[in-house]
Amino acid sequence: MNDTITADYRHLQQELHRNPDYGIASLEFAPLVAGLIEDARIESLSDYGAGKMNLLKGLQQARSAPREYFPYDPAFPEYGAPQPADLVCCIDVLEHVEPELLGNVIAELASITRHYGFFTIHLGPADKSLADGRNAHLIQQPTSWWLPRLCRYFDILELQMHRTLGAGFWVLVRRAESASPSRPD
């Protein structure tokens, strides 16, 4: 698989994760993910960009944790590599990706998605900044910019604008039969 993060940016993300208020968006979405787990009888979940594993905490509170939970976050190397799962969640992550590596990240998401993906994307600036002064949301683009990139690998099953994200949306996707994970954008 191609690179999904540079060493310098990994270090900046590790610094930002020291902030206790960074990486908490998944708590807001845990009830929605819990419903997906119940409705689709999800056995395994890959939490891509897991941060401090707040999604798992929220799912445990909702008593809907899947049988298998696989966290992945390049800022937490102890989690290991991304793992395939029935449901892949990528919550408040894609807008943080280095723009030149976004295609590689979406291809990697497709490669580990067995059945469904649940992705949230914020469209505007973050309230937080990186240590180098850049806004924490490296990509600030409208929905119309994001959809072609996602549709290269996924079929959109549901899309909803969401006020929790400020200006943002979430999608429920299924990996497209014609997906070509070896050819990133």
C-alpha positions as a printed Julia matrix, in Angstrom:
185×3 Matrix{Float64}:
   0.0    0.0    0.0
   1.18   3.53  -0.7
   2.11   6.03   2.0
  -0.8    7.54   3.93
   1.11   9.97   6.18
   4.52  11.61   6.26
   6.81  11.31   9.28
   6.68  15.06   9.95
   2.89  15.12   9.89
   2.68  12.03  12.13
   4.74  13.93  14.69
   2.41  16.98  14.44
  -0.61  14.71  14.96
   1.01  13.08  18.0
   1.5   16.54  19.48
  -2.09  17.54  18.78
  -3.41  14.33  20.37
  -1.93  15.5   23.68
  -4.87  17.95  23.79
  -7.69  16.16  25.69
 -10.29  17.97  23.55
  -8.83  16.66  20.27
 -10.4   13.55  18.79
 -13.75  13.6   20.56
 -16.11  13.79  17.53
 -16.62  10.02  17.51
 -18.48  10.25  20.83
 -21.21  12.25  19.06
 -21.56   9.59  16.37
 -21.37   6.51  18.61
 -25.19   6.19  18.92
 -25.56   6.26  15.13
 -22.78   3.69  14.71
 -24.38   1.57  17.45
 -27.58   1.51  15.41
 -25.65   0.4   12.31
 -24.0   -2.38  14.3
 -27.38  -3.6   15.52
 -29.22  -3.25  12.18
 -26.51  -4.84  10.03
 -25.41  -7.39  12.64
 -21.84  -6.17  12.46
 -19.31  -8.56  14.01
 -16.13  -6.51  13.43
 -15.33  -2.8   13.31
 -12.17  -1.1   12.11
 -11.82   2.38  13.64
  -9.59   4.19  11.12
  -8.1    7.24  12.81
  -9.16   5.93  16.22
  -7.25   8.52  18.22
  -7.94   7.82  21.88
 -10.52   5.14  20.95
 -13.47   7.32  21.94
 -15.72   5.52  19.46
 -15.23   2.26  21.38
 -15.99   4.07  24.66
 -19.21   5.44  23.17
 -20.22   2.05  21.79
 -19.56   0.4   25.14
 -21.77   3.02  26.83
 -24.49   2.2   24.27
 -23.92  -1.53  24.94
 -23.28  -2.05  21.23
 -19.58  -2.76  20.99
 -18.85  -5.23  18.17
 -17.33  -8.61  18.9
 -14.06  -7.47  17.28
 -12.72  -3.91  17.43
  -9.6   -2.89  15.5
  -8.24   0.6   16.2
  -5.83   2.21  13.77
  -4.19   5.61  14.0
  -0.75   6.56  12.69
  -0.31   8.82  15.74
  -0.62   5.69  17.93
   1.73   3.11  16.37
   0.98   0.67  19.2
  -2.43   0.01  17.56
  -0.77  -1.65  14.58
  -1.79  -1.64  10.93
  -5.35  -1.07   9.64
  -7.41  -4.26   9.76
 -10.24  -5.41   7.48
 -13.67  -5.4    9.11
 -17.38  -5.67   8.4
 -17.76  -1.95   9.21
 -15.0    0.63   8.78
 -15.53   3.9   10.63
 -13.5    6.98   9.73
 -14.87   9.78  11.89
 -13.48  13.3   11.67
 -10.32  12.08   9.94
 -10.34  12.65   6.18
 -10.23  16.44   6.41
  -7.04  16.07   8.49
  -5.21  14.03   5.83
  -2.35  15.57   3.88
  -3.97  16.54   0.55
  -1.36  14.81  -1.6
  -1.97  11.52   0.27
  -5.78  11.59   0.39
  -6.14   9.2   -2.57
  -3.92   6.68  -0.81
  -5.98   6.94   2.39
  -9.31   6.44   0.58
  -7.82   3.47  -1.31
  -6.67   1.99   2.0
 -10.17   2.46   3.45
 -11.59   0.58   0.46
  -9.06  -2.22   0.89
 -10.15  -2.91   4.49
 -13.94  -2.44   4.02
 -15.64  -5.83   3.91
 -19.25  -4.61   3.9
 -19.89  -1.03   5.01
 -18.08   2.21   5.74
 -19.24   5.1    7.89
 -17.28   8.27   7.22
 -17.77  11.8    8.54
 -16.18  14.83   6.93
 -16.04  18.4    8.19
 -15.99  20.92   5.36
 -14.66  24.05   7.07
 -11.82  25.1    9.36
 -11.15  23.39  12.67
 -11.05  25.16  16.01
  -7.54  23.78  16.53
  -4.22  24.46  14.84
  -1.15  22.33  14.28
   2.12  23.26  16.01
   3.37  24.65  12.67
   0.47  27.15  12.58
  -1.7   25.46   9.92
  -5.36  24.8   10.59
  -5.89  21.21  11.78
  -8.25  20.67   8.83
  -5.79  20.51   5.95
  -8.6   19.92   3.47
 -11.52  22.36   3.49
 -13.63  21.53   0.46
 -17.38  21.28  -0.29
 -19.32  18.03  -0.47
 -19.21  18.19  -4.28
 -15.4   17.97  -4.09
 -15.44  14.96  -1.74
 -18.06  12.8   -3.44
 -16.14  11.98  -6.66
 -13.16  10.92  -4.57
 -15.29   8.63  -2.41
 -17.34   7.31  -5.35
 -14.21   6.06  -7.06
 -14.12   3.28  -4.45
 -17.54   3.26  -2.79
 -21.25   3.3   -3.53
 -23.0    5.88  -1.38
 -25.9    4.26   0.46
 -26.83   7.31   2.53
 -25.55  10.86   2.87
 -26.63  13.38   5.44
 -25.48  16.88   6.21
 -24.82  17.11   9.92
 -24.77  20.14  12.2
 -22.5   18.38  14.73
 -19.8   18.8   12.12
 -20.6   22.5   11.7
 -20.45  22.45   7.95
 -20.09  18.76   7.33
 -21.67  15.47   6.35
 -21.62  11.77   7.0
 -21.94   8.92   4.53
 -22.78   5.27   4.8
 -21.01   3.47   1.97
 -20.45   0.04   0.53
 -17.3   -0.82  -1.35
 -17.99  -0.56  -5.09
 -17.58  -3.75  -7.07
 -15.5   -1.8   -9.6
 -13.22  -0.27  -6.95
  -9.56  -0.2   -7.86
  -7.65   0.19  -4.58
  -4.29  -0.06  -6.34
  -4.9    3.2   -8.23
  -5.27   6.13  -5.8
  -6.34   9.61  -6.95
